[in-house]
Amino acid sequence: MSTEIINRTKVFVKEKLSGDSSGHDWWHIYRVWNMSKKLQEKEGGELLVIEMAALLHDIADWKFNSTDEEGILLIQKWLSQVNLDQSSAQRIIEIIKDVSFKGAGVKDKMVSIEGKIVQDADRLDAIGAIGIARTFAFGGKFGNSMHDPESNAEMHASFKEYKKSNGTTINHFYEKLLLLKDRMNTQTARKIALERHQYMEHFLKQFYNEWDNVK
């Protein structure tokens, strides 16, 4: 039964995210899903809840829905269609509501080990080499400048401020990506995050060296 639910959900998500070029495509979901399973092997938690939350988390992403509730309602409808029990469905919904980064000054609300694992897996995909690629893909998709030396990064104190932000892609490293290493929930994810964080630091050093050499 669990395998059938997962397989049906994979098809559903692939269709919903088809054609995405912002770094939130099916392959992002695929990586988060697989990383979640790897973290679960070390950290525990109920696997079905973890897998379903990982597969569905970007369906409700605030960046791609007209209202905060639109994506959640779609997920609730889907969980009902696959006949998932009410308790598991509610746990999945709660994880998805709290999974996203909401600003440097906004504390994480995740409580369950299942939620912490999915959040860690999602954040690991936002850093390192793939994180760099996704950040530039996202910036290009939404028309953000790559870099402006006269533009400073902002440490957003609220989710409202973070949602309104349209700063440069390089500033986004300081506003989010470089903060994620210290906001991992699990020991397993923290070990993985360290190497990816260092890779981003090396990238930024090289970026600034090349930028400055054209002066």
Secondary structure, 3 states (H helix, E strand, C coil): CHHHHHHHHHHHHHHHCCCCCCCCCHHHHHHHHHHHHHHHHHHCCCHHHHHHHHHHHHHHCHHHCCCHHHHHHHHHHHHHHCCCCHHHHHHHHHHHHHCCCCCCCCCCCCCCHHHHHHHHHHHHCCCHHHHHHHHHHHHHHCCCCCCCCCCCCCCCCCHHHHHHCCCCHHHHHHHCHHHHHHHCCCHHHHHHHHHHHHHHHHHHHHHHHHHHCCC
